[in-house]
Amino acid sequence: MHTEPTANWYSTALKRAYGTGKLPIPLADDRTFTLDLDELPRPEPATEAH
């Protein structure tokens, strides 16, 4: 997740793998949103079209 936007990009990137607990995300109004990575759906594996 990219945070803290600048004129050209973002100054911070938060990286965590699926199922690794909770990721606290600071918000602009000084609150913190906590994303539970254990609850995210896992992407389906790609399958070949026949």
All heavy atoms as a GROMACS GRO file, in nm:
protein
  395
    1MET      N    1   0.085  -0.115   0.000
    1MET     CA    2   0.000   0.000   0.000
    1MET      C    3   0.091   0.123   0.000
    1MET      O    4   0.184   0.132   0.079
    1MET     CB    5  -0.089  -0.001   0.124
    1MET     CG    6  -0.164   0.126   0.139
    1MET     SD    7  -0.280   0.122   0.274
    1MET     CE    8  -0.399   0.011   0.206
    2HIS      N    9   0.065   0.215  -0.091
    2HIS     CA   10   0.143   0.339  -0.096
    2HIS      C   11   0.071   0.447  -0.016
    2HIS      O   12  -0.050   0.461  -0.025
    2HIS     CB   13   0.158   0.387  -0.241
    2HIS     CG   14   0.249   0.299  -0.320
    2HIS    ND1   15   0.202   0.194  -0.395
    2HIS    CD2   16   0.382   0.299  -0.335
    2HIS    CE1   17   0.303   0.134  -0.454
    2HIS    NE2   18   0.414   0.195  -0.418
    3THR      N   19   0.148   0.520   0.063
    3THR     CA   20   0.091   0.628   0.145
    3THR      C   21   0.177   0.753   0.132
    3THR      O   22   0.283   0.751   0.072
    3THR     CB   23   0.083   0.588   0.293
    3THR    OG1   24   0.215   0.566   0.342
    3THR    CG2   25   0.001   0.462   0.314
    4GLU      N   26   0.131   0.860   0.189
    4GLU     CA   27   0.202   0.988   0.190
    4GLU      C   28   0.236   1.035   0.050
    4GLU      O   29   0.351   1.041   0.010
    4GLU     CB   30   0.326   0.979   0.279
    4GLU     CG   31   0.292   0.942   0.422
    4GLU     CD   32   0.413   0.933   0.512
    4GLU    OE1   33   0.506   1.014   0.495
    4GLU    OE2   34   0.414   0.845   0.599
    5PRO      N   35   0.133   1.070  -0.029
    5PRO     CA   36   0.157   1.114  -0.167
    5PRO      C   37   0.238   1.243  -0.174
    5PRO      O   38   0.226   1.330  -0.088
    5PRO     CB   39   0.017   1.133  -0.223
    5PRO     CG   40  -0.072   1.147  -0.107
    5PRO     CD   41  -0.008   1.075   0.007
    6THR      N   42   0.321   1.253  -0.275
    6THR     CA   43   0.396   1.374  -0.305
    6THR      C   44   0.351   1.422  -0.443
    6THR      O   45   0.263   1.361  -0.503
    6THR     CB   46   0.547   1.348  -0.305
    6THR    OG1   47   0.578   1.259  -0.413
    6THR    CG2   48   0.594   1.286  -0.173
    7ALA      N   49   0.413   1.524  -0.496
    7ALA     CA   50   0.376   1.574  -0.628
    7ALA      C   51   0.404   1.472  -0.738
    7ALA      O   52   0.335   1.470  -0.840
    7ALA     CB   53   0.451   1.703  -0.657
    8ASN      N   54   0.503   1.385  -0.718
    8ASN     CA   55   0.543   1.292  -0.823
    8ASN      C   56   0.511   1.146  -0.796
    8ASN      O   57   0.504   1.066  -0.887
    8ASN     CB   58   0.694   1.303  -0.848
    8ASN     CG   59   0.731   1.441  -0.893
    8ASN    OD1   60   0.660   1.503  -0.971
    8ASN    ND2   61   0.842   1.491  -0.844
    9TRP      N   62   0.498   1.107  -0.670
    9TRP     CA   63   0.477   0.966  -0.636
    9TRP      C   64   0.430   0.958  -0.493
    9TRP      O   65   0.360   1.044  -0.445
    9TRP     CB   66   0.606   0.887  -0.660
    9TRP     CG   67   0.586   0.738  -0.655
    9TRP    CD1   68   0.645   0.652  -0.568
    9TRP    CD2   69   0.504   0.655  -0.737
    9TRP    NE1   70   0.605   0.523  -0.590
    9TRP    CE2   71   0.517   0.522  -0.695
    9TRP    CE3   72   0.418   0.682  -0.842
    9TRP    CZ2   73   0.449   0.416  -0.754
    9TRP    CZ3   74   0.351   0.575  -0.901
    9TRP    CH2   75   0.368   0.445  -0.857
   10TYR      N   76   0.469   0.854  -0.422
   10TYR     CA   77   0.438   0.835  -0.281
   10TYR      C   78   0.569   0.821  -0.204
   10TYR      O   79   0.664   0.762  -0.253
   10TYR     CB   80   0.354   0.709  -0.260
   10TYR     CG   81   0.218   0.719  -0.325
   10TYR    CD1   82   0.197   0.681  -0.456
   10TYR    CD2   83   0.111   0.769  -0.253
   10TYR    CE1   84   0.072   0.691  -0.514
   10TYR    CE2   85  -0.014   0.780  -0.310
   10TYR     CZ   86  -0.032   0.741  -0.440
   10TYR     OH   87  -0.156   0.753  -0.497
   11SER      N   88   0.572   0.874  -0.084
   11SER     CA   89   0.696   0.870  -0.008
   11SER      C   90   0.710   0.744   0.076
   11SER      O   91   0.819   0.713   0.124
   11SER     CB   92   0.709   0.994   0.080
   11SER     OG   93   0.605   0.997   0.176
   12THR      N   94   0.601   0.669   0.094
   12THR     CA   95   0.606   0.550   0.178
   12THR      C   96   0.532   0.436   0.112
   12THR      O   97   0.426   0.456   0.055
   12THR     CB   98   0.541   0.578   0.316
   12THR    OG1   99   0.607   0.688   0.376
   12THR    CG2  100   0.549   0.458   0.407
   13ALA      N  101   0.588   0.317   0.120
   13ALA     CA  102   0.520   0.196   0.074
   13ALA      C  103   0.519   0.097   0.190
   13ALA      O  104   0.624   0.065   0.245
   13ALA     CB  105   0.592   0.137  -0.046
   14LEU      N  106   0.400   0.051   0.227
   14LEU     CA  107   0.387  -0.048   0.332
   14LEU      C  108   0.371  -0.184   0.266
   14LEU      O  109   0.283  -0.202   0.183
   14LEU     CB  110   0.265  -0.017   0.419
   14LEU     CG  111   0.260   0.123   0.480
   14LEU    CD1  112   0.125   0.147   0.546
   14LEU    CD2  113   0.373   0.141   0.578
   15LYS      N  114   0.458  -0.279   0.300
   15LYS     CA  115   0.454  -0.410   0.236
   15LYS      C  116   0.445  -0.519   0.341
   15LYS      O  117   0.520  -0.518   0.437
   15LYS     CB  118   0.581  -0.432   0.153
   15LYS     CG  119   0.597  -0.335   0.039
   15LYS     CD  120   0.725  -0.360  -0.034
   15LYS     CE  121   0.746  -0.256  -0.142
   15LYS     NZ  122   0.870  -0.278  -0.215
   16ARG      N  123   0.353  -0.610   0.319
   16ARG     CA  124   0.338  -0.728   0.404
   16ARG      C  125   0.278  -0.838   0.320
   16ARG      O  126   0.203  -0.813   0.228
   16ARG     CB  127   0.244  -0.702   0.521
   16ARG     CG  128   0.297  -0.611   0.629
   16ARG     CD  129   0.365  -0.695   0.738
   16ARG     NE  130   0.404  -0.613   0.850
   16ARG     CZ  131   0.329  -0.586   0.954
   16ARG    NH1  132   0.208  -0.635   0.963
   16ARG    NH2  133   0.375  -0.511   1.050
   17ALA      N  134   0.304  -0.960   0.356
   17ALA     CA  135   0.248  -1.076   0.285
   17ALA      C  136   0.110  -1.109   0.339
   17ALA      O  137   0.075  -1.072   0.451
   17ALA     CB  138   0.342  -1.196   0.302
   18TYR      N  139   0.031  -1.180   0.260
   18TYR     CA  140  -0.099  -1.230   0.304
   18TYR      C  141  -0.080  -1.310   0.433
   18TYR      O  142   0.018  -1.382   0.448
   18TYR     CB  143  -0.160  -1.323   0.200
   18TYR     CG  144  -0.226  -1.252   0.085
   18TYR    CD1  145  -0.158  -1.229  -0.033
   18TYR    CD2  146  -0.358  -1.210   0.094
   18TYR    CE1  147  -0.219  -1.166  -0.139
   18TYR    CE2  148  -0.420  -1.146  -0.011
   18TYR     CZ  149  -0.349  -1.125  -0.128
   18TYR     OH  150  -0.410  -1.064  -0.232
   19GLY      N  151  -0.177  -1.299   0.522
   19GLY     CA  152  -0.179  -1.383   0.641
   19GLY      C  153  -0.070  -1.356   0.742
   19GLY      O  154  -0.027  -1.447   0.812
   20THR      N  155  -0.022  -1.231   0.749
   20THR     CA  156   0.087  -1.200   0.844
   20THR      C  157   0.041  -1.103   0.952
   20THR      O  158   0.117  -1.020   0.998
   20THR     CB  159   0.209  -1.142   0.770
   20THR    OG1  160   0.169  -1.026   0.696
   20THR    CG2  161   0.272  -1.243   0.678
   21GLY      N  162  -0.084  -1.115   0.993
   21GLY     CA  163  -0.132  -1.034   1.104
   21GLY      C  164  -0.196  -0.904   1.061
   21GLY      O  165  -0.256  -0.895   0.955
   22LYS      N  166  -0.180  -0.804   1.142
   22LYS     CA  167  -0.246  -0.675   1.119
   22LYS      C  168  -0.145  -0.569   1.074
   22LYS      O  169  -0.034  -0.564   1.124
   22LYS     CB  170  -0.316  -0.631   1.246
   22LYS     CG  171  -0.423  -0.730   1.290
   22LYS     CD  172  -0.496  -0.682   1.412
   22LYS     CE  173  -0.594  -0.779   1.469
   22LYS     NZ  174  -0.675  -0.855   1.383
   23LEU      N  175  -0.188  -0.488   0.979
   23LEU     CA  176  -0.103  -0.380   0.925
   23LEU      C  177  -0.165  -0.247   0.966
   23LEU      O  178  -0.271  -0.210   0.918
   23LEU     CB  179  -0.096  -0.390   0.774
   23LEU     CG  180  -0.020  -0.280   0.702
   23LEU    CD1  181   0.126  -0.279   0.743
   23LEU    CD2  182  -0.032  -0.298   0.552
   24PRO      N  183  -0.100  -0.173   1.058
   24PRO     CA  184  -0.153  -0.040   1.094
   24PRO      C  185  -0.119   0.060   0.984
   24PRO      O  186  -0.006   0.067   0.937
   24PRO     CB  187  -0.080  -0.008   1.224
   24PRO     CG  188   0.043  -0.091   1.223
   24PRO     CD  189   0.015  -0.210   1.137
   25ILE      N  190  -0.219   0.138   0.945
   25ILE     CA  191  -0.202   0.237   0.838
   25ILE      C  192  -0.237   0.374   0.895
   25ILE      O  193  -0.352   0.400   0.929
   25ILE     CB  194  -0.292   0.205   0.719
   25ILE    CG1  195  -0.261   0.064   0.668
   25ILE    CG2  196  -0.277   0.309   0.609
   25ILE    CD1  197  -0.364   0.008   0.574
   26PRO      N  198  -0.138   0.463   0.909
   26PRO     CA  199  -0.167   0.596   0.961
   26PRO      C  200  -0.247   0.678   0.860
   26PRO      O  201  -0.217   0.677   0.742
   26PRO     CB  202  -0.029   0.657   0.985
   26PRO     CG  203   0.067   0.574   0.906
   26PRO     CD  204   0.003   0.442   0.881
   27LEU      N  205  -0.350   0.747   0.909
   27LEU     CA  206  -0.435   0.830   0.824
   27LEU      C  207  -0.398   0.977   0.841
   27LEU      O  208  -0.333   1.014   0.940
   27LEU     CB  209  -0.582   0.809   0.859
   27LEU     CG  210  -0.632   0.665   0.847
   27LEU    CD1  211  -0.776   0.655   0.896
   27LEU    CD2  212  -0.618   0.614   0.705
   28ALA      N  213  -0.438   1.059   0.746
   28ALA     CA  214  -0.402   1.202   0.746
   28ALA      C  215  -0.456   1.276   0.868
   28ALA      O  216  -0.399   1.376   0.910
   28ALA     CB  217  -0.452   1.268   0.618
   29ASP      N  218  -0.565   1.228   0.927
   29ASP     CA  219  -0.624   1.297   1.041
   29ASP      C  220  -0.575   1.242   1.176
   29ASP      O  221  -0.639   1.256   1.278
   29ASP     CB  222  -0.777   1.292   1.034
   29ASP     CG  223  -0.830   1.149   1.041
   29ASP    OD1  224  -0.750   1.054   1.054
   29ASP    OD2  225  -0.953   1.134   1.034
   30ASP      N  226  -0.460   1.178   1.176
   30ASP     CA  227  -0.393   1.122   1.294
   30ASP      C  228  -0.459   0.998   1.352
   30ASP      O  229  -0.419   0.951   1.457
   30ASP     CB  230  -0.375   1.228   1.404
   30ASP     CG  231  -0.279   1.337   1.361
   30ASP    OD1  232  -0.182   1.306   1.288
   30ASP    OD2  233  -0.301   1.453   1.400
   31ARG      N  234  -0.561   0.945   1.284
   31ARG     CA  235  -0.616   0.816   1.326
   31ARG      C  236  -0.535   0.706   1.259
   31ARG      O  237  -0.455   0.732   1.171
   31ARG     CB  238  -0.762   0.804   1.285
   31ARG     CG  239  -0.854   0.901   1.357
   31ARG     CD  240  -0.997   0.886   1.314
   31ARG     NE  241  -1.008   0.909   1.169
   31ARG     CZ  242  -1.103   0.856   1.092
   31ARG    NH1  243  -1.195   0.778   1.142
   31ARG    NH2  244  -1.106   0.883   0.963
   32THR      N  245  -0.557   0.583   1.302
   32THR     CA  246  -0.491   0.468   1.241
   32THR      C  247  -0.595   0.367   1.200
   32THR      O  248  -0.681   0.329   1.280
   32THR     CB  249  -0.392   0.403   1.340
   32THR    OG1  250  -0.294   0.499   1.378
   32THR    CG2  251  -0.323   0.283   1.279
   33PHE      N  252  -0.588   0.326   1.074
   33PHE     CA  253  -0.673   0.219   1.023
   33PHE      C  254  -0.590   0.092   1.030
   33PHE      O  255  -0.474   0.090   0.988
   33PHE     CB  256  -0.714   0.247   0.878
   33PHE     CG  257  -0.789   0.134   0.815
   33PHE    CD1  258  -0.923   0.114   0.844
   33PHE    CD2  259  -0.726   0.048   0.727
   33PHE    CE1  260  -0.993   0.008   0.785
   33PHE    CE2  261  -0.794  -0.057   0.669
   33PHE     CZ  262  -0.928  -0.077   0.698
   34THR      N  263  -0.648  -0.016   1.081
   34THR     CA  264  -0.577  -0.143   1.090
   34THR      C  265  -0.637  -0.242   0.991
   34THR      O  266  -0.754  -0.277   1.000
   34THR     CB  267  -0.583  -0.200   1.233
   34THR    OG1  268  -0.527  -0.103   1.323
   34THR    CG2  269  -0.503  -0.329   1.244
   35LEU      N  270  -0.554  -0.284   0.897
   35LEU     CA  271  -0.596  -0.381   0.796
   35LEU      C  272  -0.554  -0.520   0.843
   35LEU      O  273  -0.436  -0.544   0.868
   35LEU     CB  274  -0.529  -0.348   0.662
   35LEU     CG  275  -0.559  -0.438   0.545
   35LEU    CD1  276  -0.708  -0.438   0.512
   35LEU    CD2  277  -0.478  -0.396   0.424
   36ASP      N  278  -0.650  -0.609   0.857
   36ASP     CA  279  -0.622  -0.745   0.902
   36ASP      C  280  -0.586  -0.830   0.780
   36ASP      O  281  -0.673  -0.867   0.701
   36ASP     CB  282  -0.743  -0.802   0.975
   36ASP     CG  283  -0.712  -0.934   1.043
   36ASP    OD1  284  -0.608  -0.996   1.012
   36ASP    OD2  285  -0.794  -0.977   1.126
   37LEU      N  286  -0.459  -0.860   0.765
   37LEU     CA  287  -0.412  -0.934   0.648
   37LEU      C  288  -0.453  -1.080   0.651
   37LEU      O  289  -0.453  -1.147   0.548
   37LEU     CB  290  -0.260  -0.921   0.637
   37LEU     CG  291  -0.210  -0.777   0.623
   37LEU    CD1  292  -0.059  -0.773   0.632
   37LEU    CD2  293  -0.258  -0.714   0.495
   38ASP      N  294  -0.490  -1.130   0.768
   38ASP     CA  295  -0.538  -1.268   0.778
   38ASP      C  296  -0.677  -1.282   0.717
   38ASP      O  297  -0.718  -1.392   0.682
   38ASP     CB  298  -0.542  -1.313   0.924
   38ASP     CG  299  -0.404  -1.318   0.987
   38ASP    OD1  300  -0.308  -1.352   0.916
   38ASP    OD2  301  -0.393  -1.286   1.106
   39GLU      N  302  -0.751  -1.173   0.704
   39GLU     CA  303  -0.888  -1.177   0.653
   39GLU      C  304  -0.898  -1.150   0.503
   39GLU      O  305  -1.005  -1.162   0.446
   39GLU     CB  306  -0.973  -1.074   0.728
   39GLU     CG  307  -0.985  -1.100   0.876
   39GLU     CD  308  -1.059  -1.230   0.908
   39GLU    OE1  309  -1.153  -1.264   0.834
   39GLU    OE2  310  -1.020  -1.298   1.004
   40LEU      N  311  -0.788  -1.111   0.438
   40LEU     CA  312  -0.793  -1.082   0.295
   40LEU      C  313  -0.813  -1.210   0.215
   40LEU      O  314  -0.752  -1.313   0.244
   40LEU     CB  315  -0.662  -1.016   0.249
   40LEU     CG  316  -0.637  -0.876   0.296
   40LEU    CD1  317  -0.499  -0.830   0.249
   40LEU    CD2  318  -0.743  -0.780   0.246
   41PRO      N  319  -0.898  -1.206   0.112
   41PRO     CA  320  -0.912  -1.324   0.027
   41PRO      C  321  -0.785  -1.344  -0.055
   41PRO      O  322  -0.721  -1.248  -0.096
   41PRO     CB  323  -1.030  -1.290  -0.062
   41PRO     CG  324  -1.039  -1.142  -0.060
   41PRO     CD  325  -0.984  -1.095   0.071
   42ARG      N  326  -0.747  -1.466  -0.070
   42ARG     CA  327  -0.629  -1.496  -0.152
   42ARG      C  328  -0.669  -1.498  -0.298
   42ARG      O  329  -0.776  -1.547  -0.334
   42ARG     CB  330  -0.570  -1.630  -0.112
   42ARG     CG  331  -0.517  -1.627   0.030
   42ARG     CD  332  -0.421  -1.740   0.053
   42ARG     NE  333  -0.371  -1.735   0.188
   42ARG     CZ  334  -0.253  -1.685   0.220
   42ARG    NH1  335  -0.174  -1.640   0.126
   42ARG    NH2  336  -0.213  -1.683   0.345
   43PRO      N  337  -0.581  -1.446  -0.386
   43PRO     CA  338  -0.613  -1.449  -0.530
   43PRO      C  339  -0.621  -1.593  -0.581
   43PRO      O  340  -0.548  -1.679  -0.534
   43PRO     CB  341  -0.498  -1.373  -0.594
   43PRO     CG  342  -0.396  -1.351  -0.490
   43PRO     CD  343  -0.454  -1.386  -0.357
   44GLU      N  344  -0.711  -1.614  -0.675
   44GLU     CA  345  -0.722  -1.745  -0.736
   44GLU      C  346  -0.603  -1.768  -0.828
   44GLU      O  347  -0.560  -1.676  -0.898
   44GLU     CB  348  -0.851  -1.755  -0.817
   44GLU     CG  349  -0.977  -1.746  -0.734
   44GLU     CD  350  -0.996  -1.867  -0.645
   44GLU    OE1  351  -0.960  -1.979  -0.687
   44GLU    OE2  352  -1.046  -1.848  -0.533
   45PRO      N  353  -0.549  -1.890  -0.831
   45PRO     CA  354  -0.439  -1.916  -0.925
   45PRO      C  355  -0.486  -1.903  -1.068
   45PRO      O  356  -0.601  -1.936  -1.100
   45PRO     CB  357  -0.398  -2.060  -0.894
   45PRO     CG  358  -0.499  -2.116  -0.802
   45PRO     CD  359  -0.585  -2.004  -0.752
   46ALA      N  360  -0.400  -1.854  -1.153
   46ALA     CA  361  -0.433  -1.839  -1.296
   46ALA      C  362  -0.448  -1.975  -1.359
   46ALA      O  363  -0.372  -2.068  -1.331
   46ALA     CB  364  -0.324  -1.759  -1.366
   47THR      N  365  -0.547  -1.988  -1.444
   47THR     CA  366  -0.567  -2.111  -1.519
   47THR      C  367  -0.562  -2.080  -1.668
   47THR      O  368  -0.599  -1.971  -1.710
   47THR     CB  369  -0.702  -2.178  -1.485
   47THR    OG1  370  -0.806  -2.086  -1.514
   47THR    CG2  371  -0.709  -2.216  -1.338
   48GLU      N  372  -0.517  -2.175  -1.746
   48GLU     CA  373  -0.508  -2.154  -1.890
   48GLU      C  374  -0.646  -2.178  -1.954
   48GLU      O  375  -0.715  -2.273  -1.921
   48GLU     CB  376  -0.406  -2.250  -1.950
   48GLU     CG  377  -0.265  -2.220  -1.906
   48GLU     CD  378  -0.165  -2.312  -1.975
   48GLU    OE1  379  -0.192  -2.355  -2.089
   48GLU    OE2  380  -0.062  -2.340  -1.914
   49ALA      N  381  -0.680  -2.092  -2.048
   49ALA     CA  382  -0.806  -2.108  -2.122
   49ALA      C  383  -0.784  -2.214  -2.232
   49ALA      O  384  -0.679  -2.218  -2.296
   49ALA     CB  385  -0.847  -1.977  -2.184
   50HIS      N  386  -0.884  -2.298  -2.252
   50HIS     CA  387  -0.873  -2.403  -2.356
   50HIS      C  388  -0.961  -2.371  -2.472
   50HIS      O  389  -1.062  -2.324  -2.472
   50HIS     CB  390  -0.911  -2.540  -2.300
   50HIS     CG  391  -0.816  -2.584  -2.192
   50HIS    ND1  392  -0.685  -2.612  -2.216
   50HIS    CD2  393  -0.835  -2.603  -2.059
   50HIS    CE1  394  -0.627  -2.650  -2.103
   50HIS    NE2  395  -0.718  -2.644  -2.005
   0.00000   0.00000   0.00000
